[in-house]
Amino acid sequence: MQVDSLPYLDEHATVITAAADGVWRGLCAELERSFSRAPAAAYARLVRADDTRPSGPRPLAQGSAFPGFRVLVASPGQELTLQGRHRFSSYALIFRLEPDGPGRTCLRAESRAAFPGLAGGAYRRLVFGSGGHAVGVRRLLAAVRRAGERPG
């Protein structure tokens, strides 16, 4: 499924006091750390995700994968598009890095997904209706911000 054809769900953003290349490194490291842990792999297997373990090139590049996601676009310092699919949903998470003044970068995370059938609708209510997705994305962005703003 094409990312553009997936329905838009939401977007979250944070401004990071760091150049885009540092934010990019922090984003890739945090994604690897967050999604390569045992709970993420177990969840990916539980929902029968297409990707259930890390694979492909490192650092993250087109074709890299980790539980729940495959890298579709990797344009360092600009955009990282992740795509995934499991039994309840087809989805994408698009990270965009934009200049926000000298030494500052705005990191945006756009979510898109389709939830087919009754089970998909129930899953959407569980994940999005509960606010769990928003909390998870905000935590991820905050971790990238903390890493990017660390001295040295």
DSSP file with accessible surface (Angstrom, degrees, kcal/mol):
  #  RESIDUE AA STRUCTURE BP1 BP2  ACC     N-H-->O    O-->H-N    N-H-->O    O-->H-N    TCO  KAPPA ALPHA  PHI   PSI    X-CA   Y-CA   Z-CA
    1    1 A M              0   0  131      0, 0.0     2,-0.2     0, 0.0     5,-0.1   0.000 360.0 360.0 360.0 135.9    0.0    0.0    0.0
    2    2 A Q    >>  -     0   0  148      1,-0.1     3,-1.0     2,-0.0     4,-0.6  -0.514 360.0-131.5 -73.2 139.4    1.3    3.5   -0.9
    3    3 A V  G >4 S+     0   0   12      1,-0.3     3,-1.5    -2,-0.2    -1,-0.1   0.903 106.4  57.3 -58.3 -42.4    1.9    5.8    2.0
    4    4 A D  G 34 S+     0   0  140      1,-0.3    -1,-0.3   108,-0.0     4,-0.1   0.757 102.0  56.2 -63.0 -24.0    0.0    8.6    0.3
    5    5 A S  G <4 S+     0   0   77     -3,-1.0    -1,-0.3     2,-0.1    -2,-0.2   0.610  86.0  97.2 -85.6 -10.4   -3.1    6.5    0.1
    6    6 A L  S << S-     0   0    1     -3,-1.5   108,-0.1    -4,-0.6     3,-0.1  -0.589  86.8-104.7 -76.6 137.8   -3.2    5.8    3.8
    7    7 A P        -     0   0   68      0, 0.0   106,-2.2     0, 0.0     2,-0.2  -0.345  34.8-111.8 -63.2 138.3   -5.6    8.0    5.8
    8    8 A Y  E     +A  112   0A 121    104,-0.2   104,-0.2     1,-0.1     3,-0.1  -0.487  38.7 172.7 -67.6 135.4   -4.0   10.8    7.8
    9    9 A L  E     -     0   0A  30    102,-2.9     2,-0.3     1,-0.4   103,-0.2   0.774  50.7 -42.0-110.5 -56.5   -4.4   10.3   11.5
   10   10 A D  E     -A  111   0A  31    101,-1.2   101,-2.8     2,-0.0    -1,-0.4  -0.976  40.1-136.6-165.1 174.0   -2.3   12.9   13.4
   11   11 A E  E     -A  110   0A  69     -2,-0.3     2,-0.3    99,-0.2    99,-0.2  -0.990  12.4-173.2-146.1 139.1    0.9   14.8   13.7
   12   12 A H  E     -A  109   0A  26     97,-2.0    97,-3.2    -2,-0.3     2,-0.3  -0.955  10.5-174.5-128.5 150.3    3.1   15.7   16.6
   13   13 A A  E     -A  108   0A  52     -2,-0.3     2,-0.3    95,-0.2    95,-0.2  -0.977  12.0-174.2-145.8 156.6    6.1   18.0   16.6
   14   14 A T  E     -A  107   0A  19     93,-1.9    93,-3.1    -2,-0.3     2,-0.5  -0.984  23.4-129.4-146.8 148.5    8.9   19.2   18.8
   15   15 A V  E     -A  106   0A  50     -2,-0.3     2,-0.4    91,-0.2    91,-0.2  -0.886  24.7-162.0-100.6 131.6   11.6   21.9   18.4
   16   16 A I  E     -A  105   0A   0     89,-3.2    89,-2.7    -2,-0.5     2,-2.1  -0.946  21.9-132.5-118.2 130.9   15.1   20.7   19.2
   17   17 A T  S    S+     0   0   84     -2,-0.4     2,-0.3    87,-0.2    87,-0.3  -0.571  78.2  84.3 -81.9  77.8   18.1   23.0   19.8
   18   18 A A  S    S-     0   0   17     -2,-2.1    -2,-0.2    85,-0.1   131,-0.1  -0.942  84.8 -90.2-168.4 156.4   20.4   21.1   17.5
   19   19 A A    >>  -     0   0   54     -2,-0.3     4,-2.1   129,-0.1     3,-0.5  -0.334  44.9-105.7 -72.0 158.4   21.3   21.0   13.8
   20   20 A A  H 3> S+     0   0   33      1,-0.2     4,-2.8     2,-0.2    57,-0.3   0.841 117.8  57.5 -57.7 -36.6   19.4   18.6   11.6
   21   21 A D  H 3> S+     0   0   93      1,-0.2     4,-2.1     2,-0.2    -1,-0.2   0.913 109.0  45.7 -66.0 -36.5   22.3   16.1   11.3
   22   22 A G  H <> S+     0   0   16     -3,-0.5     4,-2.3     2,-0.2    -1,-0.2   0.893 112.8  50.1 -69.7 -38.7   22.4   15.7   15.1
   23   23 A V  H  X S+     0   0    1     -4,-2.1     4,-2.9     2,-0.2    -2,-0.2   0.920 109.1  53.2 -65.0 -40.9   18.6   15.3   15.3
   24   24 A W  H  X S+     0   0   25     -4,-2.8     4,-2.7     2,-0.2     5,-0.2   0.941 109.5  47.1 -59.1 -48.2   18.8   12.7   12.5
   25   25 A R  H  X S+     0   0  154     -4,-2.1     4,-2.5     1,-0.2    -1,-0.2   0.921 114.0  48.3 -61.1 -42.3   21.4   10.6   14.4
   26   26 A G  H  X S+     0   0   11     -4,-2.3     4,-2.6     2,-0.2    -2,-0.2   0.899 111.0  50.6 -64.7 -40.4   19.3   10.9   17.6
   27   27 A L  H  X S+     0   0    0     -4,-2.9     4,-2.6     2,-0.2     5,-0.2   0.951 112.5  45.5 -62.6 -49.9   16.1    9.9   15.8
   28   28 A C  H  X S+     0   0   12     -4,-2.7     4,-2.4     1,-0.2    -2,-0.2   0.924 114.6  48.4 -62.0 -42.8   17.7    6.8   14.3
   29   29 A A  H  X S+     0   0   62     -4,-2.5     4,-2.6    -5,-0.2    -1,-0.2   0.913 112.6  47.9 -64.3 -42.2   19.3    5.8   17.5
   30   30 A E  H  X S+     0   0   20     -4,-2.6     4,-3.1     2,-0.2     5,-0.3   0.895 111.0  50.5 -68.9 -38.4   16.1    6.3   19.5
   31   31 A L  H  X S+     0   0    0     -4,-2.6     4,-2.6    -5,-0.2     5,-0.3   0.942 112.6  47.2 -62.4 -46.0   14.0    4.3   17.0
   32   32 A E  H  X S+     0   0   43     -4,-2.4     4,-1.4    -5,-0.2    -2,-0.2   0.936 115.8  45.5 -59.2 -46.6   16.6    1.4   17.1
   33   33 A R  H  < S+     0   0  109     -4,-2.6     4,-0.3    -5,-0.2    -2,-0.2   0.942 117.8  42.3 -64.1 -46.9   16.6    1.5   20.9
   34   34 A S  H  < S+     0   0   35     -4,-3.1     3,-0.4     1,-0.2     6,-0.2   0.896 122.5  34.6 -69.6 -43.6   12.8    1.7   21.3
   35   35 A F  H  < S+     0   0   51     -4,-2.6    -1,-0.2    -5,-0.3    -2,-0.2   0.521 108.5  62.8 -96.8  -5.0   11.7   -0.8   18.7
   36   36 A S  S  < S+     0   0   46     -4,-1.4    -1,-0.2    -5,-0.3    -2,-0.1   0.382  79.5 107.3 -99.8   5.0   14.5   -3.4   18.9
   37   37 A R  S  > S-     0   0  131     -3,-0.4     4,-2.0    -4,-0.3     3,-0.5  -0.423  85.3-105.3 -78.1 160.9   13.8   -4.3   22.5
   38   38 A A  H  > S+     0   0   78      1,-0.2     4,-2.8     2,-0.2     5,-0.2   0.864 117.0  55.1 -56.3 -43.1   12.1   -7.6   23.4
   39   39 A P  H  > S+     0   0   97      0, 0.0     4,-2.5     0, 0.0    -1,-0.2   0.906 108.3  49.1 -61.6 -37.7    8.7   -6.2   24.2
   40   40 A A  H  > S+     0   0   23     -3,-0.5     4,-2.6    -6,-0.2    -2,-0.2   0.917 112.8  47.4 -65.9 -41.6    8.5   -4.5   20.8
   41   41 A A  H  X S+     0   0   15     -4,-2.0     4,-2.2     2,-0.2    -1,-0.2   0.916 112.1  50.0 -65.9 -40.8    9.4   -7.8   19.1
   42   42 A A  H  X S+     0   0   45     -4,-2.8     4,-2.5     2,-0.2    -2,-0.2   0.920 111.9  47.8 -63.9 -43.0    6.9   -9.7   21.2
   43   43 A Y  H  X S+     0   0  103     -4,-2.5     4,-2.4    -5,-0.2    -2,-0.2   0.924 109.5  53.2 -63.8 -43.2    4.2   -7.3   20.3
   44   44 A A  H  <>S+     0   0    2     -4,-2.6     5,-3.3     1,-0.2     4,-0.2   0.899 112.0  45.5 -59.9 -39.7    5.1   -7.4   16.6
   45   45 A R  H ><5S+     0   0  145     -4,-2.2     3,-1.1     3,-0.2    -1,-0.2   0.911 109.5  55.8 -68.3 -40.9    4.8  -11.2   16.7
   46   46 A L  H 3<5S+     0   0  123     -4,-2.5    -2,-0.2     1,-0.3    -1,-0.2   0.901 114.3  37.9 -58.3 -43.7    1.5  -11.0   18.6
   47   47 A V  T 3<5S-     0   0    7     -4,-2.4    40,-2.3    -5,-0.1    41,-0.3   0.370 114.7-117.6 -90.3   5.0   -0.2   -8.8   16.0
   48   48 A R  T < 5 -     0   0  163     -3,-1.1    -3,-0.2    -4,-0.2    -4,-0.1   0.921  42.5-170.9  59.7  49.9    1.6  -10.7   13.2
   49   49 A A      < -     0   0   10     -5,-3.3    37,-0.3    37,-0.2    -1,-0.1  -0.334  31.6-122.1 -66.0 151.9    3.5   -7.8   11.8
   50   50 A D  S    S+     0   0   88     35,-2.4     2,-0.5     1,-0.2    -1,-0.1   0.870 103.8  44.0 -61.5 -38.8    5.4   -8.2    8.6
   51   51 A D        +     0   0   20     34,-0.3    17,-3.3     1,-0.1    -1,-0.2  -0.950  59.1 161.2-113.6 123.1    8.6   -7.3   10.3
   52   52 A T        +     0   0   44     -2,-0.5    -7,-0.2    15,-0.3    -1,-0.1   0.414  62.8  32.6-121.7  -0.1    9.4   -8.8   13.7
   53   53 A R  S    S-     0   0  176     13,-0.2    -1,-0.2    -9,-0.1    15,-0.1  -0.988  90.3 -84.1-152.2 158.6   13.1   -8.4   14.1
   54   54 A P        +     0   0   62      0, 0.0     2,-0.3     0, 0.0    12,-0.3  -0.359  58.6 148.8 -63.1 139.6   15.9   -6.0   13.1
   55   55 A S  B     +B   65   0A  44     10,-2.2    10,-2.8     2,-0.1    -4,-0.0  -0.972  26.3  42.7-159.8 169.4   17.3   -6.6    9.6
   56   56 A G  S    S-     0   0   49     -2,-0.3     8,-0.2     8,-0.3     7,-0.1  -0.205  91.2 -11.8  82.9-173.6   18.8   -4.7    6.7
   57   57 A P        -     0   0   65      0, 0.0     4,-0.5     0, 0.0    -2,-0.1  -0.178  67.5-121.7 -65.6 150.8   21.5   -2.0    6.6
   58   58 A R  S    S+     0   0   92      2,-0.2     2,-0.2     6,-0.1    -2,-0.0  -0.992  91.4  48.1-134.0 139.8   22.7   -0.1    9.5
   59   59 A P  S    S-     0   0  113      0, 0.0     5,-0.1     0, 0.0   -34,-0.0   0.600 121.4 -81.5 -60.5 167.7   22.7    2.9   10.2
   60   60 A L        +     0   0   10     -2,-0.2     2,-0.3     3,-0.0    -2,-0.2  -0.100  70.0 151.0 -49.9 133.2   19.0    3.0    9.1
   61   61 A A    >   -     0   0   36     -4,-0.5     3,-2.7    10,-0.0    10,-0.3  -0.910  56.9 -51.3-151.3 172.3   18.6    3.3    5.3
   62   62 A Q  T 3  S+     0   0  147     -2,-0.3    10,-0.2     1,-0.3     3,-0.1  -0.287 128.5  24.8 -52.7 129.2   16.0    2.2    2.8
   63   63 A G  T 3  S+     0   0   26      8,-2.6    -1,-0.3     1,-0.4     9,-0.1   0.208  88.3 130.0  96.8 -14.9   15.2   -1.4    3.4
   64   64 A S    <   -     0   0    0     -3,-2.7     7,-3.3    -8,-0.2    -1,-0.4  -0.379  37.7-169.6 -65.2 152.9   16.2   -1.5    7.1
   65   65 A A  E     +BC  55  70A   0    -10,-2.8   -10,-2.2     5,-0.2     5,-0.2  -0.977  19.6 173.4-143.8 155.3   13.7   -3.0    9.4
   66   66 A F  E >   - C   0  69A   0      3,-2.2     3,-2.6    -2,-0.3   -13,-0.2  -0.915  60.4 -47.5-149.1 168.6   12.9   -3.4   13.1
   67   67 A P  T 3  S+     0   0    4      0, 0.0   -15,-0.3     0, 0.0   -30,-0.1  -0.146 127.2   0.1 -50.2 119.6    9.9   -4.9   14.8
   68   68 A G  T 3  S+     0   0    8    -17,-3.3     2,-0.3    17,-0.1   -18,-0.1   0.201 122.5  69.5  93.1 -14.4    6.8   -3.4   13.3
   69   69 A F  E <   -C   66   0A  24     -3,-2.6    -3,-2.2    15,-0.1     2,-0.4  -0.979  50.4-164.5-142.6 152.0    8.4   -1.2   10.7
   70   70 A R  E     -CD  65  83A  98     13,-2.6    13,-2.7    -2,-0.3     2,-0.6  -0.986  35.1-115.2-129.2 140.2   10.4   -1.1    7.5
   71   71 A V  E     + D   0  82A   3     -7,-3.3    -8,-2.6    -2,-0.4    11,-0.2  -0.651  36.1 170.5 -78.5 120.1   12.3    2.0    6.3
   72   72 A L  E    S+     0   0A  62      9,-3.1     2,-0.4    -2,-0.6    -1,-0.2   0.815  70.5  19.0 -94.8 -42.7   10.7    3.2    3.0
   73   73 A V  E     + D   0  81A  53      8,-1.5     8,-2.6   -12,-0.1     2,-0.4  -1.000  58.8 178.3-133.3 130.7   12.6    6.5    2.7
   74   74 A A  E     + D   0  80A  29     -2,-0.4   -12,-0.3     6,-0.2     6,-0.2  -0.873  10.1 163.1-133.4  99.3   15.8    7.6    4.5
   75   75 A S  E >>  - D   0  79A  39      4,-3.3     3,-2.6    -2,-0.4     4,-2.1  -0.885  41.6-126.3-115.8  91.4   16.9   11.1    3.5
   76   76 A P  T 34 S+     0   0   93      0, 0.0   -55,-0.1     0, 0.0   -56,-0.1  -0.087  89.0   6.8 -48.1 131.4   19.4   12.0    6.2
   77   77 A G  T 34 S+     0   0   17    -57,-0.3   -56,-0.1   -56,-0.1     3,-0.1   0.398 133.8  51.4  78.8  -0.7   18.7   15.3    7.9
   78   78 A Q  T <4 S-     0   0  123     -3,-2.6    19,-2.8     1,-0.3     2,-0.3   0.674 107.9  -1.2-130.3 -57.8   15.3   15.6    6.1
   79   79 A E  E  <  -DE  75  96A  57     -4,-2.1    -4,-3.3    17,-0.2     2,-0.4  -0.995  37.4-174.1-151.1 140.2   12.9   12.7    6.1
   80   80 A L  E     -DE  74  95A   0     15,-2.4    15,-3.2    -2,-0.3     2,-0.5  -0.976  15.0-168.6-132.4 116.3   12.5    9.2    7.5
   81   81 A T  E     -DE  73  94A   5     -8,-2.6    -9,-3.1    -2,-0.4    -8,-1.5  -0.941   1.9-170.1-111.6 122.7    9.5    7.3    6.4
   82   82 A L  E     -DE  71  93A   0     11,-2.9    11,-2.3    -2,-0.5     2,-0.3  -0.891   3.4-171.9-109.3 141.2    8.6    4.0    8.1
   83   83 A Q  E     +DE  70  92A  44    -13,-2.7   -13,-2.6    -2,-0.4     2,-0.3  -0.964   9.7 162.9-133.0 147.8    5.9    1.7    6.9
   84   84 A G  E     - E   0  91A   8      7,-2.6     7,-2.7    -2,-0.3     2,-0.3  -0.971  17.4-159.6-155.2 171.3    4.4   -1.4    8.4
   85   85 A R  E     + E   0  90A 130     -2,-0.3   -35,-2.4     5,-0.2   -34,-0.3  -0.977  13.8 162.8-155.6 140.9    1.5   -3.8    8.3
   86   86 A H  E >   - E   0  89A  17      3,-2.8     3,-0.9    -2,-0.3   -38,-0.2  -0.850  58.4 -75.0-145.6-174.0    0.0   -6.3   10.7
   87   87 A R  T 3  S+     0   0  123    -40,-2.3    33,-0.1    -2,-0.3   -39,-0.1   0.695 128.5  35.9 -64.7 -16.7   -3.3   -8.2   10.9
   88   88 A F  T 3  S+     0   0   39    -41,-0.3     2,-0.3     1,-0.2    -1,-0.3   0.539 121.8  13.7-109.2 -11.4   -5.3   -5.1   12.1
   89   89 A S  E <   -E   86   0A   4     -3,-0.9    -3,-2.8    26,-0.2     2,-0.4  -0.996  45.6-143.6-163.0 152.3   -3.7   -2.2   10.2
   90   90 A S  E     +EF  85 114A  23     24,-1.9    24,-2.7    -2,-0.3     2,-0.3  -0.986  45.4 166.1-115.3 135.0   -1.4   -0.9    7.4
   91   91 A Y  E     -EF  84 113A  31     -7,-2.7    -7,-2.6    -2,-0.4     2,-0.3  -0.934  29.8-157.2-151.0 163.9    0.4    2.2    8.6
   92   92 A A  E     -EF  83 112A   4     20,-2.7    20,-2.4    -2,-0.3     2,-0.4  -0.990   5.2-159.3-145.0 147.4    3.2    4.7    8.1
   93   93 A L  E     -EF  82 111A  12    -11,-2.3   -11,-2.9    -2,-0.3     2,-0.6  -0.992  15.6-165.6-128.1 117.2    5.1    7.0   10.4
   94   94 A I  E     -EF  81 110A   4     16,-2.9    16,-3.0    -2,-0.4     2,-0.5  -0.935   2.9-164.2-113.2 118.4    6.8    9.9    8.6
   95   95 A F  E     -EF  80 109A   0    -15,-3.2   -15,-2.4    -2,-0.6     2,-0.4  -0.897   7.9-172.2-102.0 127.9    9.4   12.0   10.4
   96   96 A R  E     -EF  79 108A  74     12,-2.3    12,-2.8    -2,-0.5     2,-0.5  -0.979  10.3-155.6-121.3 134.6   10.3   15.3    8.8
   97   97 A L  E     + F   0 107A  14    -19,-2.8    10,-0.2    -2,-0.4   -77,-0.0  -0.939  18.6 177.1-109.8 125.8   13.2   17.5   10.0
   98   98 A E  E     - F   0 106A  69      8,-2.5     8,-3.5    -2,-0.5   -20,-0.1  -0.985  34.5-105.4-131.2 140.2   12.8   21.2    9.2
   99   99 A P  E     - F   0 105A 123      0, 0.0     6,-0.2     0, 0.0   -80,-0.1  -0.327  30.8-178.5 -60.5 142.8   15.0   24.2   10.0
  100  100 A D        -     0   0   63      4,-2.4     5,-0.1     1,-0.7    -2,-0.0  -0.299  59.9 -57.1-137.8  45.8   13.6   26.4   12.8
  101  101 A G  S >  S-     0   0   44      3,-0.1     3,-2.0     2,-0.0    -1,-0.7  -0.277  96.2 -21.6 101.1 173.9   16.2   29.1   13.1
  102  102 A P  T 3  S-     0   0  131      0, 0.0     3,-0.1     0, 0.0   -83,-0.0  -0.307 133.6  -5.4 -59.7 123.7   19.9   29.0   13.8
  103  103 A G  T 3  S+     0   0   48      1,-0.2     2,-0.4   -86,-0.1   -85,-0.1   0.684 111.9 109.3  68.6  19.2   20.9   25.7   15.5
  104  104 A R    <   -     0   0  104     -3,-2.0    -4,-2.4   -87,-0.3     2,-0.4  -0.984  44.7-170.7-131.2 142.7   17.3   24.6   15.8
  105  105 A T  E     -AF  16  99A   4    -89,-2.7   -89,-3.2    -2,-0.4     2,-0.6  -0.996  16.8-141.9-133.3 133.4   15.3   21.8   14.1
  106  106 A C  E     -AF  15  98A   8     -8,-3.5    -8,-2.5    -2,-0.4     2,-0.6  -0.851  17.3-159.4 -92.7 123.4   11.6   21.1   14.1
  107  107 A L  E     -AF  14  97A   0    -93,-3.1   -93,-1.9    -2,-0.6     2,-0.4  -0.934   9.9-170.4-105.9 118.9   11.0   17.3   14.2
  108  108 A R  E     -AF  13  96A  77    -12,-2.8   -12,-2.3    -2,-0.6     2,-0.5  -0.899  10.6-161.8-110.6 141.8    7.5   16.3   13.0
  109  109 A A  E     -AF  12  95A   0    -97,-3.2   -97,-2.0    -2,-0.4     2,-0.5  -0.967   9.4-170.6-124.1 111.3    6.0   12.9   13.2
  110  110 A E  E     -AF  11  94A  13    -16,-3.0   -16,-2.9    -2,-0.5     2,-0.4  -0.885   6.9-155.2-104.1 130.9    3.0   12.3   11.0
  111  111 A S  E     +AF  10  93A   4   -101,-2.8  -102,-2.9    -2,-0.5  -101,-1.2  -0.890  14.3 175.5-108.4 137.2    0.9    9.1   11.4
  112  112 A R  E     +AF   8  92A  50    -20,-2.4   -20,-2.7    -2,-0.4     2,-0.3  -0.988  11.3 155.2-135.1 142.6   -1.1    7.5    8.7
  113  113 A A  E     - F   0  91A   3   -106,-2.2     2,-0.4    -2,-0.3   -22,-0.2  -0.976  31.9-145.7-165.3 153.5   -3.0    4.2    8.8
  114  114 A A  E     - F   0  90A  25    -24,-2.7   -24,-1.9    -2,-0.3  -108,-0.0  -0.962  11.0-164.7-119.9 141.1   -5.9    2.1    7.5
  115  115 A F        -     0   0   29     -2,-0.4   -26,-0.2   -26,-0.2     6,-0.1  -0.786  15.7-160.5-127.3  84.1   -7.8   -0.2    9.9
  116  116 A P     >  -     0   0   89      0, 0.0     4,-1.2     0, 0.0     5,-0.1  -0.331  46.5  -3.5 -73.2 147.5   -9.8   -2.7    7.8
  117  117 A G  H  > S-     0   0   63      3,-0.2     4,-2.2     2,-0.2     5,-0.1   0.097  99.3 -57.2  73.2-180.0  -12.8   -4.6    9.1
  118  118 A L  H  > S+     0   0  163      2,-0.2     4,-2.4     1,-0.2     5,-0.2   0.901 135.4  50.9 -65.2 -42.8  -14.3   -4.9   12.5
  119  119 A A  H  > S+     0   0   57      1,-0.2     4,-2.5     2,-0.2    -1,-0.2   0.912 110.3  50.3 -64.2 -39.8  -11.1   -6.1   14.1
  120  120 A G  H  X S+     0   0    1     -4,-1.2     4,-2.6     2,-0.2    -2,-0.2   0.913 109.9  50.2 -62.8 -42.8   -9.3   -3.1   12.6
  121  121 A G  H  X S+     0   0   19     -4,-2.2     4,-2.2     2,-0.2    -2,-0.2   0.905 111.2  48.5 -62.5 -40.7  -11.9   -0.7   13.9
  122  122 A A  H  X S+     0   0   46     -4,-2.4     4,-2.3     2,-0.2    -2,-0.2   0.917 111.1  50.6 -65.4 -40.9  -11.6   -2.2   17.4
  123  123 A Y  H  X S+     0   0   32     -4,-2.5     4,-3.0     2,-0.2     5,-0.3   0.922 108.6  52.2 -63.0 -42.6   -7.8   -1.9   17.2
  124  124 A R  H  X>S+     0   0  111     -4,-2.6     4,-2.7     1,-0.2     5,-1.4   0.929 110.2  48.0 -59.4 -46.1   -8.1    1.7   16.1
  125  125 A R  I  <>S+     0   0  167     -4,-2.2     5,-0.6     3,-0.2    -1,-0.2   0.909 114.1  48.0 -61.3 -39.5  -10.3    2.5   19.1
  126  126 A L  I  <5S+     0   0  119     -4,-2.3     4,-0.5     3,-0.2     6,-0.4   0.949 122.5  30.8 -66.7 -48.1   -8.0    0.7   21.4
  127  127 A V  I  <5S+     0   0   31     -4,-3.0     6,-2.0    -5,-0.1     5,-0.4   0.924 135.5  23.2 -81.9 -45.8   -4.8    2.4   20.2
  128  128 A F  I ><5S+     0   0   48     -4,-2.7     3,-1.0    -5,-0.3    -3,-0.2   0.874 120.8  54.0 -91.0 -41.0   -5.9    5.8   19.1
  129  129 A G  I 3 <S+     0   0   65     -5,-1.4    -3,-0.2     1,-0.3    -4,-0.1   0.837 108.0  52.1 -63.3 -31.1   -9.1    6.2   21.1
  130  130 A S  T 3 <S-     0   0   82     -5,-0.6    -1,-0.3    -4,-0.5    -2,-0.2   0.645 110.7-121.4 -77.8 -15.6   -7.2    5.5   24.3
  131  131 A G  S <> S+     0   0   28     -3,-1.0     4,-2.3    -4,-0.2     5,-0.2   0.431  77.3 125.6  86.1   0.0   -4.6    8.1   23.6
  132  132 A G  H  >  +     0   0   38     -6,-0.4     4,-2.4    -5,-0.4    -4,-0.2   0.889  69.3  51.6 -60.2 -40.8   -1.9    5.5   23.7
  133  133 A H  H  > S+     0   0   37     -6,-2.0     4,-2.6     2,-0.2     5,-0.2   0.949 110.0  48.6 -62.7 -47.4   -0.5    6.3   20.3
  134  134 A A  H  > S+     0   0   17     -7,-0.3     4,-2.7     1,-0.2     5,-0.2   0.914 111.5  50.2 -60.6 -43.0   -0.2   10.0   21.0
  135  135 A V  H  X S+     0   0   61     -4,-2.3     4,-2.5     1,-0.2    -1,-0.2   0.936 111.5  48.8 -60.9 -45.8    1.6    9.3   24.3
  136  136 A G  H  X S+     0   0   38     -4,-2.4     4,-2.2     2,-0.2    -2,-0.2   0.922 112.7  46.2 -62.0 -44.1    4.0    6.9   22.6
  137  137 A V  H  X S+     0   0    8     -4,-2.6     4,-2.7     2,-0.2     5,-0.2   0.930 112.6  50.4 -67.1 -42.2    4.8    9.3   19.8
  138  138 A R  H  X S+     0   0  142     -4,-2.7     4,-2.5    -5,-0.2    -1,-0.2   0.903 110.5  50.1 -63.0 -39.7    5.3   12.3   22.2
  139  139 A R  H  X S+     0   0  183     -4,-2.5     4,-2.3    -5,-0.2    -1,-0.2   0.905 110.5  50.1 -63.6 -42.0    7.6   10.1   24.4
  140  140 A L  H  X S+     0   0   14     -4,-2.2     4,-2.2     2,-0.2    -2,-0.2   0.947 112.0  46.9 -61.3 -47.7    9.6    9.2   21.3
  141  141 A L  H  X S+     0   0    4     -4,-2.7     4,-2.6     1,-0.2    -2,-0.2   0.904 111.5  51.7 -62.5 -39.9    9.9   12.8   20.2
  142  142 A A  H  X S+     0   0   17     -4,-2.5     4,-2.8    -5,-0.2    -1,-0.2   0.904 108.8  50.8 -64.6 -39.2   10.9   13.9   23.8
  143  143 A A  H  X S+     0   0    6     -4,-2.3     4,-2.4     2,-0.2    -2,-0.2   0.913 111.0  48.3 -64.9 -40.3   13.6   11.2   23.9
  144  144 A V  H  X S+     0   0    0     -4,-2.2     4,-2.9     2,-0.2    -2,-0.2   0.925 111.7  50.7 -65.4 -41.0   15.0   12.5   20.6
  145  145 A R  H  X S+     0   0   80     -4,-2.6     4,-2.0     2,-0.2    -2,-0.2   0.945 110.7  48.1 -61.8 -46.8   14.9   16.0   21.8
  146  146 A R  H  X S+     0   0  137     -4,-2.8     4,-0.7     1,-0.2    -1,-0.2   0.928 114.2  46.6 -60.4 -44.5   16.8   15.1   25.0
  147  147 A A  H >< S+     0   0   32     -4,-2.4     3,-0.8     1,-0.2    -1,-0.2   0.924 113.1  49.2 -64.9 -41.0   19.4   13.2   23.1
  148  148 A G  H 3< S+     0   0   18     -4,-2.9    -1,-0.2     1,-0.2    -2,-0.2   0.803 112.0  47.7 -69.4 -28.0   19.8   16.0   20.5
  149  149 A E  H 3< S+     0   0   82     -4,-2.0    -1,-0.2    -5,-0.2    -2,-0.2   0.487  84.1 112.6 -94.7  -2.6   20.2   18.7   23.2
  150  150 A R  S << S-     0   0  162     -3,-0.8     2,-0.0    -4,-0.7    -3,-0.0  -0.506  76.6-107.2 -67.0 135.9   22.8   16.8   25.3
  151  151 A P              0   0  128      0, 0.0    -1,-0.1     0, 0.0    -2,-0.1  -0.372 360.0 360.0 -64.1 142.4   26.2   18.4   25.2
  152  152 A G              0   0  125     -3,-0.1    -2,-0.0    -2,-0.0    -3,-0.0   0.497 360.0 360.0  68.5 360.0   28.8   16.8   23.2
